[in-house]
């Protein structure tokens, strides 16, 4: 760069700087060479006498390929104002469309497309493809398809832009449909096409289709580029075939961060946390995405303590956490009920100015609600600038969890009024609220609305809520009839809800039927035997109670020891009955003895 400045000084001294061709070479070097300096590029451009259109274009191109893409639009507007005889041409608009695509600037993109049509540049294939790419990047798939269909000439880039645009928006079936159209028109796919269709198979979990494309790649000797290898690995991992994914990973000479992260996520999501962690520590260069993959894997597997421990490791590694990291950590706190850690993470977010997007705000609401502070959950909810259906669902489920049935239903109605559509989980919250509040009529109404109003077909959890609601209210026959009329087999949760309701209302006959179903589903569950024996005992049916306990002994079923956990100073401790694994177990048991003695002095135990 110092030599470049010397050259510029010589050009100024000799008067060569007024030569537009010479200046354009200097600007091009600053804009698109390996040693580029875009700030200096703009400085030369602004100080040039009547720079030509090439100079403006190459500077805009440089910004379109940088992290400061928006500066390309600034240059364009200055070109319109100060460009003199240099007017935007077809190349100018191609680079501007790339900027709009990269930033998802829909309005500016539409403005540029208007200029393209006005000036007749849409007849150029590369401009036409840039328009399609911009539209799909901004989520305007219908418009992109219309432009594509109305085009007289389409090349492979046109097809690839459309296919990959649909894939990025999660429309895998549509993307594969476009590929089949491409086959009919006998357009030969390349590596970029294969990335799109293989990614579609990954989204659909379609292993057979993915293998078909892998075979096509091998038979047609397409170049197995790093991005294509990563796409194949991702497809096999998401389809549950880690052996094939590992084989591709092992065969790669150059592995990127994406390659390592794909394998780590694949193993973690299928529960192979040991292998995932081993790969993670073997990874030569880690990014925030790598850390998010391993932390998220542990959270998904409900190993929340280990997830938080990894987060502390991440902090020590000087990798800065992002919004995804915080969402994972808050989910871990929700699972553990670790509110102190959750509060610390909330403060960390505020201290480090981490952007509170909808996902992160929703995770905070969920954490506070599940950790017992519904007031703070509502405060965070109200302070969020944007909310989606998941945010509303989190607060509805939180209110239901805290027994605030009427508030939960009020928020549900507000959600509907805001134009958002509830999903299956929203209705679990609504039905749970009805259950906690004993709102039988409301529960029946919303359960019916799921199908006929919102086109959501009830799952096992929805039926469980309804059986629990009806059973608690004493409508045992209706609850049992609902189980019989279900389109799927009832699980242990459903029969358990009916069984507990029968115990509450003393219906031994129906309780026996529910208990027998539970024992069919899980004959080794000691809790069912104990509760059934207790139900007989409550009804003074001592012989039946004795038979149940005898059956338990004959089948070798042992009572599962109780387990509890407590959070102290941000650390969650877990204890099992008669557990002596804790390093301070002697002091703990001594303290329990002292507490027992003190309680006996205050509340004497009469035997």
C-alpha positions in Angstrom: 0.0 0.0 0.0 2.9 2.4 0.7 4.2 1.7 -2.8 0.8 2.5 -4.2 0.7 5.8 -2.4 4.1 6.6 -3.9 2.8 5.8 -7.3 -0.2 8.1 -6.7 2.1 10.9 -5.6 4.1 10.5 -8.8 0.9 10.6 -10.9 -0.1 13.8 -9.2 3.3 15.4 -9.8 3.3 14.4 -13.5 -0.3 15.3 -14.1 -1.2 11.7 -14.9 -3.8 11.7 -12.1 -6.1 13.6 -14.5 -6.0 10.7 -16.9 -9.2 8.7 -16.2 -7.7 5.4 -17.4 -4.6 5.7 -15.1 -6.8 6.6 -12.2 -9.2 3.7 -12.9 -6.3 1.3 -12.7 -5.3 2.7 -9.3 -8.9 2.5 -8.0 -9.3 -1.1 -9.3 -6.1 -2.1 -7.3 -7.5 -0.6 -4.1 -11.0 -2.1 -4.7 -10.5 -5.7 -5.8 -6.9 -6.8 -5.3 -5.7 -8.9 -2.4 -4.2 -5.8 -0.8 -7.4 -3.8 -1.2 -8.1 -0.7 0.9 -11.7 0.4 0.2 -11.4 3.5 2.3 -8.4 4.7 0.2 -10.2 3.6 -2.9 -13.1 6.0 -2.1 -10.7 8.7 -1.4 -9.0 8.4 -4.8 -12.4 8.2 -6.5 -13.7 11.3 -4.9 -10.5 13.3 -5.7 -10.4 12.2 -9.3 -11.4 14.6 -12.1 -14.4 13.1 -13.8 -13.8 9.4 -13.1 -15.1 7.0 -15.8 -17.9 4.5 -15.3 -15.4 1.7 -14.9 -13.9 3.5 -11.8 -17.3 3.8 -10.2 -18.2 0.2 -11.0 -15.1 -1.4 -9.7 -15.4 0.6 -6.4 -19.0 -0.5 -6.0 -18.0 -4.0 -6.8 -15.3 -3.9 -4.1 -17.8 -2.9 -1.5 -20.3 -5.5 -2.7 -17.7 -8.1 -1.8 -16.8 -6.6 1.6 -18.4 -6.5 5.1 -19.4 -2.9 4.4 -21.7 -3.7 1.5 -24.0 -0.7 2.3 -21.2 1.7 1.2 -21.8 0.4 -2.3 -25.2 2.1 -2.4 -23.7 5.3 -0.9 -21.2 5.3 -3.9 -24.1 4.7 -6.3 -26.0 7.7 -5.0 -22.9 9.8 -5.2 -22.3 8.6 -8.8 -25.8 9.8 -9.7 -25.1 13.1 -8.1 -21.5 13.8 -9.1 -20.7 11.3 -11.8 -21.0 13.8 -14.6 -20.9 12.0 -17.9 -20.4 8.7 -16.1 -23.9 7.1 -15.8 -24.7 3.7 -14.3 -24.6 0.9 -16.8 -25.5 -2.8 -16.7 -22.5 -3.7 -14.6 -23.3 -1.0 -12.0 -26.8 -2.5 -11.5 -25.4 -6.1 -11.2 -23.2 -5.1 -8.3 -25.9 -3.1 -6.6 -28.3 -6.0 -6.9 -25.6 -8.1 -5.2 -25.5 -5.6 -2.3 -29.3 -5.6 -1.9 -29.2 -9.5 -1.9 -26.5 -9.6 0.7 -28.3 -7.1 3.0 -31.8 -8.3 2.2 -32.7 -4.7 1.2 -36.0 -5.4 -0.5 -37.1 -1.8 -1.1 -33.7 -0.7 -2.5 -33.7 -3.9 -4.5 -37.1 -3.0 -6.1 -35.8 0.5 -6.9 -32.7 -1.0 -8.6 -34.9 -3.4 -10.6 -37.0 -0.4 -11.7 -33.9 1.3 -13.0 -32.9 -2.0 -14.8 -36.2 -2.2 -16.6 -36.3 1.5 -17.4 -32.9 1.3 -19.0 -33.5 -2.0 -20.7 -30.6 -3.8 -19.0 -32.8 -6.9 -18.2 -31.9 -8.3 -21.6 -28.4 -9.1 -20.3 -28.3 -12.6 -18.9 -26.1 -11.7 -15.9 -28.3 -8.8 -14.9 -31.4 -11.0 -15.2 -29.7 -13.6 -13.0 -28.8 -10.9 -10.5 -32.4 -9.8 -10.3 -33.5 -13.4 -9.5 -30.8 -13.8 -6.9 -31.8 -10.5 -5.2 -35.5 -11.4 -5.1 -34.9 -14.9 -3.6 -32.4 -13.4 -1.1 -35.1 -11.0 0.0 -37.7 -13.7 0.3 -39.6 -12.6 -2.7 -39.9 -16.2 -4.1 -43.1 -15.6 -6.1 -41.7 -12.6 -7.8 -38.4 -14.5 -8.5 -40.4 -17.4 -10.0 -42.4 -15.0 -12.2 -39.2 -13.3 -13.5 -37.7 -16.7 -14.1 -40.8 -18.1 -16.0 -41.1 -14.9 -18.1 -37.5 -15.1 -19.2 -36.9 -16.2 -22.8 -33.4 -17.5 -22.1 -32.3 -19.2 -18.9 -28.9 -20.6 -18.0 -27.6 -22.8 -15.2 -27.1 -19.8 -13.0 -30.8 -18.9 -13.3 -31.8 -22.4 -12.2 -29.3 -22.5 -9.4 -30.4 -19.1 -8.0 -34.0 -20.3 -7.9 -33.3 -23.7 -6.4 -31.0 -22.5 -3.7 -33.3 -19.6 -2.9 -36.1 -22.0 -2.2 -33.8 -24.2 -0.1 -32.7 -21.2 2.0 -36.4 -20.5 2.8 -37.0 -24.0 3.9 -39.1 -25.0 0.9 -37.3 -28.2 0.1 -40.1 -29.9 -1.8 -40.5 -26.9 -4.1 -36.7 -26.8 -4.7 -36.7 -30.4 -5.7 -39.6 -29.8 -8.0 -37.7 -27.0 -9.8 -34.7 -29.4 -10.2 -37.1 -32.0 -11.9 -38.2 -29.2 -14.3 -34.5 -28.5 -14.9 -34.0 -32.2 -15.8 -36.9 -32.1 -18.2 -35.3 -29.1 -20.0 -32.1 -31.1 -20.1 -30.0 -28.5 -18.3 -26.9 -30.3 -16.9 -26.5 -29.6 -13.2 -23.2 -28.6 -11.6 -21.7 -28.6 -8.1 -23.8 -25.6 -7.0 -27.0 -27.3 -8.2 -26.1 -30.4 -6.2 -25.5 -28.4 -3.0 -29.1 -27.1 -3.3 -30.8 -30.5 -3.9 -28.7 -32.3 -1.3 -29.6 -29.6 1.2 -33.2 -30.2 0.3 -32.9 -33.8 1.1 -31.3 -32.9 4.5 -34.3 -30.7 5.3 -36.7 -33.4 4.4 -34.7 -36.2 6.1 -34.9 -38.1 2.8 -31.9 -40.5 2.9 -32.8 -42.4 -0.3 -33.2 -39.2 -2.3 -29.9 -37.9 -0.9 -28.1 -41.1 -1.9 -29.5 -40.8 -5.4 -27.9 -37.4 -5.7 -24.6 -38.6 -4.2 -24.5 -41.4 -6.7 -25.2 -38.9 -9.5 -22.2 -36.8 -8.3 -19.9 -39.8 -8.4 -21.1 -41.2 -11.7 -20.9 -37.8 -13.5 -17.5 -37.0 -11.8 -18.6 -33.7 -10.5 -15.9 -31.9 -8.5 -16.4 -32.7 -4.8 -15.8 -29.2 -3.6 -15.6 -28.4 0.1 -19.1 -26.8 0.2 -20.5 -29.8 -1.6 -18.8 -32.3 0.7 -20.2 -30.3 3.7 -23.7 -30.5 2.2 -23.4 -34.2 1.8 -22.1 -34.7 5.3 -25.0 -32.5 6.6 -27.5 -34.6 4.7 -26.2 -37.9 6.0 -26.0 -36.6 9.5 -29.5 -35.2 9.5 -30.8 -38.4 8.1 -29.2 -40.3 10.9 -26.4 -42.0 8.8 -23.3 -40.9 10.7 -21.2 -43.6 9.2 -21.5 -42.2 5.7 -21.0 -38.6 7.0 -17.9 -39.7 8.9 -16.5 -41.4 5.7 -16.9 -38.1 3.7 -15.3 -36.2 6.6 -12.4 -38.6 6.7 -11.8 -38.3 3.0 -11.6 -34.5 3.0 -8.1 -33.0 2.6 -9.2 -29.5 3.4 -11.7 -29.2 6.2 -13.4 -25.9 7.1 -15.0 -24.8 10.4 -18.3 -25.8 8.7 -17.0 -29.3 8.1 -16.0 -29.8 11.8 -19.2 -28.2 13.0 -21.4 -30.3 10.8 -20.0 -33.5 12.3 -20.1 -32.2 15.9 -23.7 -31.3 15.5 -24.5 -34.6 13.8 -23.1 -36.7 16.7 -24.5 -34.4 19.4 -28.1 -34.4 18.0 -28.1 -38.2 17.9 -26.9 -38.4 21.5 -23.3 -39.4 20.9 -22.0 -36.6 23.1 -18.6 -38.3 23.9 -17.7 -38.5 20.2 -19.0 -35.0 19.6 -16.9 -33.6 22.4 -13.8 -35.5 21.2 -14.2 -34.0 17.7 -14.7 -30.6 19.2 -11.4 -30.7 21.1 -9.6 -32.1 18.0 -10.9 -29.2 15.9 -7.8 -27.0 15.1 -9.7 -23.7 14.8 -12.9 -23.0 16.7 -15.4 -20.3 16.0 -18.5 -19.2 17.9 -20.5 -21.6 15.6 -18.4 -24.5 16.9 -19.0 -23.7 20.5 -22.7 -23.2 19.8 -22.9 -26.7 18.2 -21.4 -28.5 21.2 -23.3 -26.5 23.8 -26.5 -26.8 21.9 -26.0 -30.6 21.6 -25.6 -30.9 25.4 -28.7 -28.8 26.0 -30.8 -30.9 23.5 -29.7 -34.1 25.3 -30.8 -32.5 28.7 -27.2 -32.4 30.0 -27.6 -28.9 31.1 -24.9 -28.7 33.8 -22.3 -29.8 31.2 -23.6 -27.3 28.7 -23.1 -24.5 31.2 -19.6 -25.8 32.1 -18.8 -25.6 28.3 -20.0 -22.1 28.2 -17.5 -21.2 31.0 -14.8 -22.9 28.9 -15.9 -20.8 26.0 -15.5 -17.6 28.0 -11.9 -18.6 28.9 -11.1 -19.2 25.2 -11.7 -15.6 24.3 -14.4 -16.5 21.8 -17.2 -14.0 22.1 -20.6 -15.5 22.6 -23.5 -14.5 20.3 -27.3 -14.6 20.5 -27.4 -18.4 19.8 -25.0 -19.1 22.7 -27.1 -17.1 25.1 -30.3 -18.9 23.9 -28.6 -22.3 24.5 -27.4 -21.3 28.0 -30.8 -19.9 28.9 -32.4 -23.2 27.8 -30.0 -25.0 30.1 -31.1 -22.8 33.0 -34.7 -23.5 32.2 -34.1 -27.3 32.3 -32.2 -27.0 35.7 -34.4 -24.4 37.3 -31.2 -22.5 37.9 -32.5 -18.9 38.2 -29.3 -17.5 39.7 -27.3 -18.5 36.6 -30.2 -17.3 34.4 -30.1 -13.9 36.0 -26.3 -13.8 35.6 -26.7 -14.6 31.9 -29.3 -11.8 31.5 -26.9 -9.3 33.1 -24.1 -10.6 30.8 -26.4 -10.0 27.8 -27.0 -6.4 28.9 -23.4 -5.7 29.9 -22.0 -6.9 26.6 -24.7 -5.3 24.5 -25.7 -8.6 22.9 -28.7 -7.8 20.6 -31.9 -8.9 22.1 -33.6 -10.5 19.1 -36.9 -12.3 19.2 -35.3 -15.7 19.8 -33.2 -14.4 22.7 -36.0 -12.5 24.3 -38.3 -15.5 24.1 -35.6 -17.6 25.8 -35.4 -15.1 28.6 -39.2 -15.2 29.0 -39.1 -19.0 29.1 -36.3 -19.1 31.6 -37.8 -16.8 34.1 -41.2 -18.5 33.8 -39.8 -22.0 34.3 -37.5 -20.9 37.1 -40.4 -19.5 39.1 -40.3 -15.7 38.4 -43.4 -15.1 36.2 -43.4 -11.4 37.1 -39.9 -10.9 35.5 -41.0 -13.1 32.6 -43.9 -10.8 31.9 -41.6 -7.7 32.3 -39.2 -9.0 29.7 -42.2 -9.9 27.4 -43.6 -6.4 27.6 -40.2 -4.7 27.0 -39.6 -6.8 23.8 -39.8 -4.6 20.7 -40.8 -7.5 18.6 -42.6 -10.8 19.4 -43.5 -13.9 17.4 -45.8 -16.8 18.1 -43.1 -18.6 20.1 -42.8 -15.6 22.4 -46.5 -15.5 23.1 -46.5 -19.3 23.6 -43.7 -19.0 26.1 -45.6 -16.5 28.2 -48.9 -18.5 27.9 -47.2 -21.7 29.0 -45.5 -19.8 31.8 -48.7 -18.4 33.2 -50.3 -21.8 32.9 -47.4 -23.3 34.8 -47.9 -20.8 37.6 -51.6 -21.5 37.9 -52.7 -18.2 36.4 -55.3 -19.7 34.2 -57.4 -16.6 33.4 -54.3 -14.6 32.6 -53.0 -17.3 30.3 -56.3 -17.3 28.3 -56.3 -13.5 28.2 -52.8 -13.6 26.6 -54.0 -16.3 24.2 -56.8 -14.0 23.0 -54.4 -11.1 22.7 -52.1 -13.2 20.6 -55.0 -14.1 18.2 -56.0 -10.4 18.1 -52.4 -9.5 17.1 -52.8 -11.6 14.0 -50.4 -14.4 15.0 -51.4 -18.0 14.5 -51.1 -20.4 17.5 -49.3 -23.8 17.1 -49.5 -27.1 18.8 -47.4 -25.9 21.8 -49.5 -22.8 22.2 -52.5 -25.1 22.7 -50.7 -27.2 25.2 -50.3 -24.1 27.3 -53.9 -23.1 26.8 -55.2 -26.6 27.8 -52.8 -26.7 30.7 -54.1 -23.4 31.9 -57.7 -24.7 31.7 -56.5 -27.8 33.7 -54.9 -25.8 36.5 -57.8 -23.5 36.7 -60.5 -26.2 36.5 -62.0 -24.5 33.5 -63.7 -27.5 32.0 -66.0 -25.6 29.5 -63.2 -23.4 28.2 -61.0 -26.5 27.8 -63.6 -28.3 25.8 -64.1 -25.2 23.6 -60.4 -24.6 22.8 -59.8 -28.3 22.3 -62.5 -28.3 19.7 -61.2 -25.1 18.1 -57.9 -26.7 17.5 -59.2 -28.7 14.6 -62.1 -26.8 13.1 -60.7 -23.2 13.5 -56.9 -23.6 13.4 -56.5 -26.8 11.5 -54.3 -28.3 14.2 -54.9 -32.0 14.9 -54.5 -32.9 18.6 -51.5 -34.9 19.6 -51.0 -37.1 22.7 -50.0 -34.2 24.9 -53.3 -32.3 24.0 -55.3 -35.4 24.8 -53.3 -35.8 28.1 -54.3 -32.2 29.1 -57.9 -32.9 28.3 -58.0 -36.2 30.2 -56.3 -34.5 33.2 -58.8 -31.6 33.0 -61.8 -33.9 32.8 -60.5 -36.3 35.4 -59.7 -33.7 38.0 -63.2 -32.2 37.6 -64.7 -35.7 38.2 -65.8 -36.3 34.6 -64.2 -39.7 34.6 -66.5 -41.5 32.1 -66.0 -38.6 29.6 -62.2 -38.8 30.1 -62.1 -42.6 29.5 -64.3 -42.3 26.5 -62.0 -39.6 25.1 -59.1 -42.1 25.4 -61.1 -44.8 23.6 -62.0 -42.4 20.7 -58.4 -41.2 20.1 -57.0 -41.8 16.6 -53.7 -43.1 18.2 -52.7 -45.4 21.0 -52.7 -43.9 24.4 -49.4 -43.7 26.2 -48.4 -44.0 29.9 -49.0 -40.2 30.5 -52.6 -40.5 29.4 -53.4 -43.6 31.4 -51.5 -42.1 34.3 -53.7 -38.9 34.2 -56.8 -41.1 34.3 -55.4 -43.3 37.1 -54.6 -40.3 39.3 -58.1 -38.8 38.7 -59.6 -42.2 39.7 -57.6 -42.1 43.0 -58.7 -38.6 43.8 -62.4 -39.5 43.2 -62.2 -43.0 44.6 -63.2 -44.8 41.5 -61.4 -48.1 42.1 -62.9 -50.0 39.2 -61.8 -47.5 36.5 -58.5 -47.0 38.4 -57.8 -50.7 38.1 -58.3 -50.6 34.3 -56.0 -47.6 34.0 -53.3 -49.2 36.3 -53.4 -52.5 34.3 -52.8 -50.5 31.1 -49.9 -48.7 32.7 -48.4 -52.0 33.8 -48.8 -53.3 30.2 -46.8 -50.3 28.9 -44.1 -50.3 31.6 -44.2 -53.5 33.9 -40.9 -52.3 35.6 -42.2 -49.0 36.9 -42.3 -49.4 40.7 -44.4 -46.3 41.1 -47.4 -47.8 39.5 -47.4 -50.8 41.9 -47.0 -48.6 44.9 -49.8 -46.2 43.9 -52.2 -49.1 43.0 -51.5 -50.7 46.3 -52.2 -47.4 48.0 -55.4 -47.0 46.1 -56.6 -50.4 47.4 -55.5 -49.4 50.9 -57.5 -46.2 50.8 -60.6 -48.3 49.8 -59.9 -50.8 52.6 -59.2 -53.5 50.1 -56.2 -54.9 52.0 -56.1 -58.3 50.2 -55.8 -56.7 46.8 -53.1 -54.3 48.1 -51.2 -57.3 49.5 -51.4 -59.1 46.1 -50.0 -56.1 44.3 -47.0 -55.9 46.7 -46.5 -59.6 46.2 -46.6 -59.2 42.5 -44.0 -56.5 42.7 -41.6 -58.8 44.7 -42.2 -61.7 42.3 -41.4 -59.6 39.3 -38.2 -58.2 40.9 -39.4 -54.6 40.8 -37.7 -52.4 43.2 -38.8 -48.9 44.3 -36.9 -46.2 42.5 -35.0 -44.0 44.9 -36.1 -40.4 45.2 -34.0 -37.6 43.7 -33.9 -33.9 44.4 -31.8 -30.9 43.4 -30.9 -27.5 44.8 -29.1 -24.4 43.5 -26.6 -22.7 45.8 -24.5 -19.8 44.6 -25.2 -20.5 41.0 -24.3 -24.2 41.3 -26.9 -27.0 41.0 -26.4 -30.0 43.4 -28.3 -33.2 42.9 -29.0 -35.8 45.6 -30.4 -39.3 45.6 -31.8 -41.2 48.6 -29.0 -42.7 50.6 -26.5 -41.1 48.2 -23.0 -40.6 49.7 -21.1 -39.5 46.6 -21.0 -35.8 47.6 -17.7 -34.9 49.2 -19.5 -33.3 52.1 -22.0 -36.1 52.6 -21.1 -36.7 56.3 -21.8 -33.1 57.2 -25.0 -33.2 55.2 -26.3 -36.3 57.0 -25.3 -34.8 60.3 -27.2 -31.7 59.5 -30.2 -33.8 58.6 -30.1 -35.6 61.9 -30.0 -32.3 63.8 -32.9 -30.9 61.8 -34.9 -34.0 62.4 -34.3 -33.8 66.2 -35.3 -30.1 66.2 -38.5 -30.8 64.2 -39.4 -33.6 66.7 -39.1 -31.1 69.6 -41.5 -28.7 67.9 -43.8 -31.3 66.3 -43.6 -34.5 68.4 -44.2 -37.7 66.4 -46.9 -40.0 67.9 -46.5 -43.6 66.8 
